[in-house]
Amino acid sequence: MSYNRRSKDELAARVAQDIPEGATVNLGIGQPTLVANHIPASREVLLHSENGILGMGPAPAKGQEDFDLINAGKQPVTLLPGGAFFHHADSFAMMRGGHLDICVLGAFQVSAAGDLANWHTGEPDAIPAVGGAMDLAIGAKQTWVMMDLLTKQGQSKLVQACTYPLTGIGCVKRVYTDLATLACTPNGLVVIDTVEGLEIDALAALIGLPLKAA
């Protein structure tokens, strides 16, 4: 069995492919920020950052960074025409008020039922960092997760039940990974696509859970 994992940019492009015209989208800290670089210029998508930006563009070219213009992860960003800045409290009101169509978050674990664990591993030396993750996971109309499927130890991050502290219950609708895209449904995990050469049976063996084809 031979297959290639999606690179971080290929994974970001795969997520961007599914964001519809006119959507208002929050990109979480870490890998999800790369999605901004892969949204087609012809598609109007409003990118939101929880530190108070609406209308973010792709990352600036090297040497063109403005460190007064940053996202929630302190990375320099660009602003598209018509973009806006506002108070942190207004940003959270957008998140909590159901005004975001999609949020894309990283995760430590996602359960087959769509439970999300992405703020703390529970390890004694780990630094908890919930940020706005709980507000986003519950407030957005759809929560998508973008992550590597396996840990560095080769264990699946898609699990029957999360063992890490939960961020939200039953909130994740879709999981984009380096090996496959899956939907979390009331009837379990449904495979939307896999990388070339990876069959569903082999994917199910990696995850250790039953999978259904879309």
Backbone as CSV, one residue per row, in Angstrom:
resi,resn,N_x,N_y,N_z,CA_x,CA_y,CA_z,C_x,C_y,C_z
1,MET,0.853,-1.200,0.000,0.000,0.000,0.000,0.881,1.239,0.000
2,SER,0.667,2.108,-0.991,1.486,3.309,-1.114,0.583,4.525,-1.277
3,TYR,0.822,5.533,-0.439,0.055,6.768,-0.552,0.881,7.914,0.017
4,ASN,0.587,9.124,-0.438,1.275,10.310,0.039,0.367,11.123,0.940
5,ARG,0.919,11.596,2.036,0.160,12.472,2.923,0.035,13.856,2.292
6,ARG,-1.051,14.546,2.594,-1.175,15.931,2.167,-0.200,16.778,2.975
7,SER,0.507,17.662,2.285,1.339,18.634,2.992,0.404,19.619,3.692
8,LYS,0.958,20.451,4.565,0.131,21.440,5.268,-0.561,22.382,4.282
9,ASP,0.146,22.769,3.208,-0.467,23.648,2.221,-1.522,22.911,1.397
10,GLU,-1.278,21.655,1.080,-2.283,20.867,0.350,-3.538,20.673,1.200
11,LEU,-3.328,20.478,2.499,-4.468,20.327,3.405,-5.248,21.635,3.504
12,ALA,-4.527,22.749,3.596,-5.186,24.059,3.650,-5.989,24.311,2.371
13,ALA,-5.433,23.920,1.234,-6.138,24.090,-0.044,-7.388,23.225,-0.094
14,ARG,-7.299,22.042,0.505,-8.473,21.142,0.532,-9.598,21.753,1.368
15,VAL,-9.262,22.374,2.496,-10.272,23.046,3.317,-10.868,24.222,2.547
16,ALA,-9.998,25.038,1.939,-10.444,26.228,1.207,-11.408,25.854,0.087
17,GLN,-11.187,24.705,-0.518,-12.031,24.233,-1.628,-13.502,24.158,-1.217
18,ASP,-13.780,23.849,0.049,-15.150,23.630,0.506,-15.811,24.874,1.102
19,ILE,-15.072,25.974,1.223,-15.666,27.198,1.785,-16.475,27.889,0.697
20,PRO,-17.780,28.071,0.908,-18.624,28.605,-0.163,-18.525,30.118,-0.305
21,GLU,-18.921,30.597,-1.450,-19.018,32.025,-1.738,-19.879,32.711,-0.682
22,GLY,-19.399,33.846,-0.177,-20.173,34.652,0.756,-20.091,34.235,2.209
23,ALA,-19.308,33.198,2.531,-19.225,32.713,3.911,-18.386,33.651,4.782
24,THR,-18.764,33.735,6.051,-17.960,34.423,7.062,-17.279,33.341,7.892
25,VAL,-15.946,33.371,7.924,-15.177,32.233,8.423,-14.102,32.687,9.407
26,ASN,-14.026,32.016,10.553,-12.921,32.230,11.482,-11.883,31.127,11.284
27,LEU,-10.623,31.522,11.159,-9.523,30.561,11.049,-8.767,30.541,12.369
28,GLY,-8.730,29.383,13.018,-8.083,29.260,14.310,-6.574,29.359,14.224
29,ILE,-5.944,29.471,15.375,-4.492,29.579,15.480,-3.837,28.280,15.009
30,GLY,-2.676,28.406,14.370,-1.934,27.232,13.902,-2.222,26.932,12.443
31,GLN,-2.338,25.644,12.109,-2.532,25.230,10.713,-3.691,25.944,10.006
32,PRO,-4.833,26.163,10.676,-5.960,26.787,9.954,-5.647,28.139,9.324
33,THR,-4.678,28.884,9.860,-4.370,30.197,9.281,-3.889,30.072,7.832
34,LEU,-3.348,28.912,7.457,-2.858,28.708,6.084,-3.996,28.721,5.061
35,VAL,-5.213,28.462,5.510,-6.355,28.409,4.592,-6.521,29.742,3.866
36,ALA,-6.191,30.844,4.533,-6.341,32.177,3.930,-5.548,32.307,2.634
37,ASN,-4.446,31.579,2.529,-3.588,31.681,1.345,-4.136,30.908,0.150
38,HIS,-5.210,30.140,0.351,-5.687,29.254,-0.711,-7.126,29.532,-1.135
39,ILE,-7.722,30.587,-0.618,-9.061,30.963,-1.065,-8.928,31.704,-2.392
40,PRO,-9.588,31.254,-3.448,-9.442,31.912,-4.757,-9.810,33.391,-4.684
41,ALA,-9.041,34.216,-5.380,-9.290,35.662,-5.375,-10.675,35.993,-5.914
42,SER,-11.212,35.117,-6.746,-12.529,35.360,-7.352,-13.683,35.028,-6.406
43,ARG,-13.391,34.380,-5.276,-14.437,33.964,-4.344,-14.486,34.923,-3.163
44,GLU,-15.650,35.501,-2.901,-15.762,36.439,-1.790,-16.031,35.685,-0.489
45,VAL,-15.033,35.678,0.379,-15.143,35.059,1.703,-14.654,36.072,2.727
46,LEU,-15.423,36.298,3.777,-15.027,37.222,4.837,-14.315,36.443,5.934
47,LEU,-13.012,36.704,6.099,-12.246,36.019,7.135,-12.230,36.850,8.407
48,HIS,-12.539,36.200,9.515,-12.653,36.834,10.823,-11.510,36.366,11.720
49,SER,-10.956,37.287,12.513,-9.968,36.926,13.522,-10.474,37.418,14.868
50,GLU,-10.364,36.567,15.882,-11.024,36.874,17.158,-10.424,38.088,17.877
51,ASN,-9.240,38.541,17.454,-8.692,39.749,18.074,-9.291,41.028,17.485
52,GLY,-10.247,40.895,16.534,-10.989,42.059,16.082,-10.750,42.485,14.655
53,ILE,-10.730,41.515,13.723,-10.563,41.829,12.296,-11.635,41.096,11.505
54,LEU,-12.200,41.767,10.521,-13.083,41.135,9.552,-12.631,41.604,8.176
55,GLY,-12.357,40.639,7.306,-11.866,40.986,5.972,-10.370,40.766,5.812
56,MET,-9.827,39.757,6.516,-8.406,39.422,6.352,-8.152,38.849,4.969
57,GLY,-6.941,39.105,4.480,-6.500,38.515,3.229,-5.432,37.467,3.488
58,PRO,-4.711,37.054,2.456,-3.631,36.077,2.633,-2.457,36.671,3.393
59,ALA,-1.510,35.824,3.739,-0.307,36.283,4.436,0.460,37.272,3.552
60,PRO,1.111,38.282,4.146,1.854,39.247,3.341,3.110,38.625,2.735
61,ALA,3.579,39.206,1.649,4.839,38.761,1.051,5.978,39.054,2.014
62,LYS,7.029,38.267,1.932,8.185,38.470,2.802,8.748,39.876,2.612
63,GLY,8.962,40.568,3.712,9.453,41.937,3.661,8.343,42.970,3.652
64,GLN,7.087,42.512,3.468,5.942,43.429,3.420,5.086,43.334,4.693
65,GLU,5.595,42.661,5.719,4.811,42.467,6.942,4.610,43.784,7.695
66,ASP,3.427,43.948,8.254,3.117,45.062,9.140,2.739,44.451,10.483
67,PHE,3.619,44.565,11.474,3.381,43.871,12.739,2.400,44.607,13.644
68,ASP,1.805,45.682,13.130,0.640,46.269,13.781,-0.649,45.640,13.250
69,LEU,-0.519,44.811,12.221,-1.677,44.135,11.621,-1.444,42.633,11.745
70,ILE,-2.002,42.055,12.814,-1.745,40.642,13.124,-3.060,39.920,13.423
71,ASN,-3.015,38.597,13.279,-4.184,37.787,13.641,-4.088,37.356,15.104
72,ALA,-5.009,36.498,15.526,-5.052,36.082,16.928,-3.818,35.276,17.346
73,GLY,-3.114,34.714,16.360,-1.892,33.969,16.654,-0.638,34.819,16.543
74,LYS,-0.824,36.155,16.461,0.269,37.132,16.377,1.064,37.026,15.082
75,GLN,0.450,36.443,14.044,1.085,36.379,12.728,0.665,37.598,11.911
76,PRO,1.589,38.211,11.151,1.192,39.330,10.296,0.230,38.873,9.207
77,VAL,-0.785,39.696,8.943,-1.781,39.371,7.927,-1.972,40.577,7.019
78,THR,-2.790,40.428,6.004,-3.166,41.554,5.149,-4.649,41.829,5.349
79,LEU,-5.082,43.003,4.874,-6.485,43.390,4.974,-7.007,43.644,3.571
80,LEU,-8.135,43.035,3.229,-8.731,43.240,1.912,-9.518,44.546,1.893
81,PRO,-9.761,45.114,0.708,-10.577,46.336,0.627,-11.924,46.131,1.334
82,GLY,-12.288,47.089,2.192,-13.531,46.971,2.950,-13.368,46.280,4.284
83,GLY,-12.163,45.805,4.579,-11.902,45.150,5.859,-12.070,46.114,7.027
84,ALA,-12.282,45.554,8.223,-12.584,46.397,9.383,-11.881,45.876,10.638
85,PHE,-11.611,46.833,11.558,-11.087,46.505,12.884,-12.138,46.877,13.916
86,PHE,-12.205,46.139,15.023,-13.187,46.454,16.059,-12.712,45.879,17.388
87,HIS,-13.450,46.241,18.440,-13.095,45.850,19.803,-13.193,44.333,19.979
88,HIS,-12.330,43.817,20.835,-12.317,42.390,21.146,-13.709,41.909,21.591
89,ALA,-14.404,42.728,22.378,-15.733,42.337,22.865,-16.727,42.202,21.709
90,ASP,-16.620,43.093,20.716,-17.497,42.994,19.544,-17.181,41.722,18.751
91,SER,-15.892,41.376,18.692,-15.485,40.167,17.992,-16.106,38.937,18.647
92,PHE,-16.074,38.895,19.981,-16.655,37.742,20.685,-18.181,37.744,20.581
93,ALA,-18.782,38.914,20.454,-20.231,38.977,20.239,-20.592,38.354,18.889
94,MET,-19.733,38.555,17.884,-19.948,37.910,16.586,-19.862,36.394,16.728
95,MET,-18.853,35.942,17.482,-18.629,34.510,17.660,-19.780,33.860,18.430
96,ARG,-20.195,34.511,19.500,-21.216,33.923,20.370,-22.624,34.111,19.825
97,GLY,-22.790,35.079,18.917,-24.125,35.409,18.429,-24.555,34.645,17.198
98,GLY,-23.761,33.665,16.777,-24.135,32.859,15.614,-23.920,33.550,14.286
99,HIS,-22.981,34.515,14.238,-22.765,35.287,13.012,-21.670,34.691,12.119
100,LEU,-20.985,33.647,12.594,-19.951,32.994,11.786,-20.540,31.755,11.130
101,ASP,-20.336,31.635,9.823,-20.827,30.454,9.114,-19.980,29.227,9.426
102,ILE,-18.660,29.433,9.485,-17.725,28.311,9.678,-16.584,28.772,10.567
103,CYS,-16.126,27.907,11.453,-14.815,28.125,12.069,-13.969,26.887,11.777
104,VAL,-12.688,27.115,11.544,-11.741,26.032,11.266,-10.739,26.008,12.409
105,LEU,-10.710,24.920,13.157,-9.877,24.826,14.354,-8.926,23.642,14.265
106,GLY,-7.834,23.724,15.003,-6.971,22.572,15.208,-7.537,21.729,16.340
107,ALA,-6.985,20.529,16.551,-7.506,19.668,17.620,-6.453,18.669,18.078
108,PHE,-6.575,18.287,19.352,-5.802,17.160,19.881,-6.558,15.861,19.632
109,GLN,-7.895,15.934,19.772,-8.750,14.767,19.535,-10.123,15.235,19.057
110,VAL,-10.741,14.392,18.220,-12.148,14.563,17.841,-12.798,13.196,17.968
111,SER,-13.979,13.146,18.596,-14.673,11.868,18.731,-15.540,11.607,17.507
112,ALA,-15.939,10.345,17.351,-16.799,9.964,16.230,-18.119,10.729,16.258
113,ALA,-18.533,11.166,17.455,-19.784,11.914,17.598,-19.593,13.421,17.408
114,GLY,-18.353,13.847,17.144,-18.097,15.261,16.911,-17.714,16.060,18.140
115,ASP,-17.384,15.386,19.241,-16.868,16.096,20.412,-15.461,16.594,20.089
116,LEU,-15.111,17.767,20.610,-13.829,18.400,20.303,-12.994,18.585,21.559
117,ALA,-11.726,18.211,21.479,-10.756,18.474,22.558,-9.557,19.164,21.921
118,ASN,-9.403,20.470,22.189,-8.293,21.175,21.530,-7.625,22.221,22.410
119,TRP,-7.886,22.206,23.728,-7.301,23.273,24.542,-6.320,22.776,25.596
120,HIS,-6.333,21.476,25.908,-5.460,20.981,26.979,-5.314,19.472,26.833
121,THR,-4.082,18.987,26.965,-3.864,17.541,26.882,-4.028,16.854,28.231
122,GLY,-4.151,17.650,29.291,-4.279,17.058,30.619,-2.956,16.675,31.239
123,GLU,-1.855,16.824,30.486,-0.545,16.496,31.046,-0.162,17.532,32.104
124,PRO,0.526,17.097,33.169,0.852,18.014,34.266,1.696,19.212,33.843
125,ASP,2.569,19.028,32.826,3.455,20.116,32.417,2.909,20.908,31.229
126,ALA,1.707,20.560,30.758,1.120,21.271,29.622,0.497,22.582,30.073
127,ILE,0.543,23.573,29.184,-0.026,24.884,29.502,-1.407,24.971,28.856
128,PRO,-2.482,25.008,29.661,-3.819,25.115,29.063,-3.967,26.430,28.313
129,ALA,-4.625,26.391,27.157,-4.781,27.604,26.343,-6.122,27.562,25.638
130,VAL,-7.189,27.868,26.367,-8.515,27.739,25.761,-8.797,28.889,24.804
131,GLY,-8.313,30.118,25.091,-8.569,31.239,24.200,-10.052,31.367,23.896
132,GLY,-10.379,31.562,22.621,-11.780,31.671,22.222,-12.337,30.388,21.647
133,ALA,-11.624,29.261,21.844,-12.006,28.012,21.182,-13.412,27.556,21.553
134,MET,-13.776,27.672,22.832,-15.112,27.217,23.244,-16.197,28.077,22.600
135,ASP,-15.962,29.392,22.553,-16.929,30.303,21.944,-17.094,30.004,20.455
136,LEU,-15.969,29.753,19.776,-16.010,29.459,18.346,-16.679,28.124,18.067
137,ALA,-16.295,27.092,18.811,-16.792,25.738,18.549,-18.306,25.652,18.684
138,ILE,-18.857,26.390,19.626,-20.300,26.347,19.873,-21.034,27.451,19.113
139,GLY,-20.364,28.595,18.891,-21.030,29.745,18.293,-21.149,29.699,16.788
140,ALA,-20.161,29.074,16.111,-20.202,29.029,14.644,-21.280,28.052,14.170
141,LYS,-21.844,28.331,12.997,-22.873,27.441,12.455,-22.297,26.069,12.102
142,GLN,-21.033,26.055,11.668,-20.338,24.787,11.408,-18.934,24.871,11.970
143,THR,-18.497,23.817,12.652,-17.116,23.738,13.128,-16.395,22.654,12.345
144,TRP,-15.329,23.055,11.671,-14.478,22.114,10.948,-13.149,22.016,11.676
145,VAL,-12.574,20.826,11.674,-11.259,20.619,12.285,-10.247,20.287,11.202
146,MET,-9.056,20.852,11.353,-7.951,20.628,10.421,-6.766,20.133,11.246
147,MET,-6.304,18.900,10.981,-5.250,18.318,11.823,-4.588,17.133,11.114
148,ASP,-3.432,16.718,11.614,-2.858,15.444,11.203,-3.743,14.338,11.776
149,LEU,-3.924,13.259,11.033,-4.779,12.178,11.523,-4.149,11.455,12.708
150,LEU,-2.818,11.275,12.652,-2.125,10.491,13.674,-1.204,11.370,14.509
151,THR,-1.011,10.979,15.759,-0.024,11.633,16.614,1.376,11.196,16.183
152,LYS,2.392,11.808,16.760,3.771,11.406,16.449,4.042,9.966,16.868
153,GLN,3.227,9.463,17.789,3.368,8.076,18.241,2.541,7.107,17.394
154,GLY,1.853,7.648,16.371,1.086,6.802,15.465,-0.318,6.480,15.933
155,GLN,-0.813,7.194,16.951,-2.172,6.959,17.439,-3.152,7.901,16.737
156,SER,-4.356,7.409,16.483,-5.354,8.215,15.807,-5.867,9.331,16.716
157,LYS,-6.009,10.534,16.138,-6.623,11.644,16.868,-8.142,11.610,16.731
158,LEU,-8.631,10.794,15.797,-10.063,10.508,15.716,-10.330,9.302,16.595
159,VAL,-11.183,9.453,17.592,-11.356,8.427,18.620,-12.842,8.166,18.872
160,GLN,-13.107,7.057,19.538,-14.495,6.759,19.915,-14.996,7.772,20.940
161,ALA,-14.158,8.064,21.948,-14.503,9.065,22.967,-13.225,9.794,23.360
162,CYS,-13.284,11.108,23.454,-12.099,11.902,23.789,-11.629,11.587,25.210
163,THR,-10.310,11.507,25.370,-9.731,11.311,26.698,-9.149,12.614,27.246
164,TYR,-9.073,13.646,26.411,-8.603,14.957,26.847,-9.810,15.808,27.263
165,PRO,-9.565,16.865,28.049,-10.682,17.748,28.442,-11.382,18.320,27.212
166,LEU,-12.707,18.330,27.242,-13.490,18.745,26.081,-13.561,20.260,25.923
167,THR,-13.556,20.681,24.668,-13.810,22.073,24.302,-15.295,22.259,24.014
168,GLY,-15.885,21.300,23.307,-17.300,21.349,22.959,-17.819,19.952,22.698
169,ILE,-19.120,19.767,22.866,-19.754,18.456,22.697,-20.567,18.447,21.401
170,GLY,-20.292,17.467,20.554,-21.064,17.280,19.324,-21.047,18.463,18.380
171,CYS,-19.959,19.230,18.398,-19.918,20.469,17.607,-19.210,20.302,16.262
172,VAL,-18.358,19.315,16.112,-17.564,19.166,14.886,-18.383,18.478,13.802
173,LYS,-18.470,19.132,12.654,-19.219,18.566,11.519,-18.305,17.858,10.529
174,ARG,-17.059,18.344,10.410,-16.169,17.804,9.390,-14.735,17.847,9.890
175,VAL,-13.945,16.826,9.521,-12.538,16.746,9.922,-11.677,16.597,8.671
176,TYR,-10.773,17.547,8.473,-9.842,17.533,7.348,-8.478,17.101,7.874
177,THR,-7.940,16.022,7.344,-6.645,15.527,7.804,-5.697,15.337,6.632
178,ASP,-4.454,14.988,6.967,-3.439,14.771,5.938,-3.679,13.501,5.131
179,LEU,-4.610,12.648,5.591,-4.875,11.396,4.880,-6.296,11.284,4.327
180,ALA,-7.231,12.008,4.930,-8.624,11.862,4.507,-9.459,13.018,5.028
181,THR,-10.632,13.183,4.427,-11.645,14.121,4.904,-12.841,13.302,5.353
182,LEU,-13.324,13.580,6.573,-14.427,12.796,7.123,-15.489,13.710,7.720
183,ALA,-16.716,13.231,7.734,-17.818,13.946,8.370,-18.200,13.205,9.646
184,CYS,-18.477,13.971,10.706,-18.991,13.399,11.948,-20.512,13.474,11.881
185,THR,-21.167,12.330,11.925,-22.629,12.287,11.788,-23.224,11.518,12.965
186,PRO,-24.554,11.622,13.163,-25.199,10.833,14.235,-25.002,9.332,14.060
187,ASN,-24.693,8.916,12.838,-24.481,7.486,12.561,-23.010,7.104,12.456
188,GLY,-22.122,7.977,12.971,-20.699,7.673,12.963,-19.923,8.453,11.907
189,LEU,-18.694,8.028,11.665,-17.799,8.725,10.752,-18.055,8.317,9.310
190,VAL,-18.177,9.320,8.450,-18.401,9.082,7.026,-17.214,9.641,6.254
191,VAL,-16.638,8.840,5.377,-15.462,9.245,4.602,-15.906,10.027,3.366
192,ILE,-15.432,11.266,3.272,-15.729,12.111,2.107,-14.703,11.866,1.010
193,ASP,-13.426,11.806,1.396,-12.366,11.480,0.435,-11.137,10.989,1.187
194,THR,-10.247,10.346,0.453,-8.947,9.934,0.993,-7.865,10.331,-0.001
195,VAL,-6.618,10.331,0.453,-5.518,10.575,-0.476,-5.428,9.390,-1.436
196,GLU,-4.863,9.634,-2.600,-4.765,8.589,-3.621,-3.997,7.387,-3.084
197,GLY,-4.557,6.203,-3.282,-3.897,4.973,-2.861,-4.306,4.471,-1.496
198,LEU,-5.070,5.261,-0.741,-5.502,4.842,0.597,-6.963,4.387,0.535
199,GLU,-7.164,3.091,0.733,-8.522,2.543,0.703,-9.204,2.751,2.059
200,ILE,-10.533,2.730,2.045,-11.296,2.981,3.273,-10.992,1.927,4.340
201,ASP,-10.815,0.674,3.941,-10.505,-0.376,4.929,-9.186,-0.094,5.639
202,ALA,-8.189,0.373,4.867,-6.883,0.690,5.453,-6.992,1.909,6.369
203,LEU,-7.810,2.885,5.962,-8.040,4.068,6.792,-8.724,3.676,8.095
204,ALA,-9.712,2.786,8.001,-10.427,2.318,9.199,-9.466,1.611,10.154
205,ALA,-8.492,0.884,9.608,-7.505,0.197,10.448,-6.616,1.208,11.173
206,LEU,-6.262,2.303,10.494,-5.449,3.345,11.121,-6.214,4.037,12.252
207,ILE,-7.490,4.284,11.999,-8.301,5.007,12.984,-8.795,4.086,14.091
208,GLY,-9.091,2.841,13.734,-9.581,1.890,14.724,-11.071,2.029,14.989
209,LEU,-11.798,2.617,14.023,-13.242,2.797,14.173,-13.925,2.438,12.853
210,PRO,-15.177,1.999,12.904,-15.891,1.725,11.646,-16.127,2.996,10.868
211,LEU,-15.992,2.903,9.548,-16.184,4.056,8.671,-17.201,3.703,7.593
212,LYS,-17.912,4.726,7.134,-18.852,4.547,6.028,-18.413,5.441,4.882
213,ALA,-18.662,4.998,3.669,-18.356,5.800,2.492,-19.472,6.814,2.281
214,ALA,-19.106,7.989,1.819,-20.118,9.030,1.549,-21.005,8.600,0.407
